[in-house]
């Protein structure tokens, strides 16, 4: 059976630079079935779902529903909904949690403040905010949240591949595992995002997830299968991962995208290291070929992809170290040509495949 996932895998479509953009996530537990647009097609009051979507629009907050893995999700239903708010920017990431009888109380949050990483937004935006203010928020100190996309109403691959992965992780004792309604990138299933760092991954196995979590517990990033950090727009995701590849930097909070200039189809992205190093990364948007389904049942199309076309070190570390690898790559000396008979831009694993990045539809 041909699916969007098998087509993407067969074409060796790169993963980097495809994560959803979400500096902050608002996750609301809602057991039971989910429709295509889960916020308004689930057992959550659709009026509340629509109001949450409107409140979050343009603030940097992404709202999604979550549920515990299980064959009969309704069995986990209770009188209260577990809620998480997570911010993902490096050096400032955090998670807060509470339990609410009425998710409508979340309309009292200050979404703009939360999108900017200010946990004070949990105290509300104004005295007259609709729904009143939610209950007591606590700092979440458990295992990283592993949010596996499983909504088969949006794409069958998410259910066929995501739900078994979520169940396997739960059976293996990965306590932070939840199913989530939608994080984008059906064709990369099984796909997930890990909070609070906000790194998304695609085509993962249970062992991949365990390795990723082991790294994050040491504040390191596993870049194998990484789609990008949700704190950044997609050109920034591509730029950060390219710098990580060239410098072998795996510190979760070591790199920050400080500026993205220009607009499609070309950007100049500034990436800074905590040790003072700075790189200027040139990213270009091109159309992927050949055409393929971007979601099961959709017509063939050519998804936009983010190509890193150059990296220039513009500032050394504070101790005077330079970035020879980045400069060498920027001049073209570090990137081998494709093998004989292989079209340009289609790179084998040994040829740094992460140097070409697609974006989501």
SULPEHU-V34202 format. One record per backbone hydrogen bond with DSSP energy under -1.0 kcal/mol. NH is the residue of the N-H (numbers start at 1). CO is the residue of the C=O. Records with the same first field share a line. If there is no record, write none. Layout:
NH: CO / CO
This chain:
7: 3
8: 4
9: 5
10: 6
11: 7
12: 9
13: 8
17: 227
18: 227
19: 227
22: 230
24: 60
25: 86
26: 62
27: 84
28: 64
29: 82
30: 66
35: 41
40: 37
49: 45
50: 46
51: 47
52: 48
53: 49
54: 50
55: 51
56: 52
57: 53
59: 56
62: 24
64: 26
66: 28
67: 179
75: 72
76: 73
77: 74
81: 100
83: 98
84: 27
85: 96
86: 25
87: 94
88: 23
92: 89
94: 87
96: 85
97: 138
98: 83
100: 81
105: 102
106: 103
107: 104
108: 105
109: 106
110: 121
111: 109
114: 110
115: 111
116: 112
117: 114
118: 113
121: 118
122: 119
123: 120
124: 121
125: 108
129: 126
132: 129
138: 97
140: 95
145: 195
146: 176
147: 193
148: 178
149: 191
150: 180
152: 150
154: 151
155: 151
158: 155
160: 156
161: 157
162: 158
163: 159
165: 161
166: 162
167: 163
168: 164
169: 165
170: 166
171: 167
172: 168
173: 170
174: 169
175: 173
177: 174
178: 146
179: 67
180: 148
181: 65
188: 185
189: 186
192: 201
193: 147
194: 199
195: 145
198: 194
200: 228
201: 192
202: 225
203: 188
204: 190
209: 205
210: 206
211: 207
212: 208
213: 209
214: 210
215: 211
216: 212
217: 213
218: 215
219: 216
220: 215
221: 250
226: 223
227: 200
230: 198
232: 229
237: 233
238: 234
239: 235
240: 236
241: 237
242: 238
243: 239
244: 240
245: 241
246: 242
247: 243
248: 244
252: 219
254: 251
256: 272
258: 270
259: 270
261: 268
266: 263
267: 283
268: 261
269: 281
270: 259
271: 279
272: 256
273: 277
274: 254
276: 273
278: 315
279: 271
280: 312
281: 269
282: 310
283: 267
284: 307
285: 265
286: 305
288: 303
292: 301
298: 295
301: 292
305: 286
306: 357
307: 284
308: 355
309: 282
310: 282
312: 280
314: 278
315: 278
317: 321
318: 275
320: 317
327: 323
328: 324
329: 325
330: 326
331: 327
332: 329
333: 328
342: 339
346: 343
351: 348
355: 352
356: 353
357: 306
359: 304
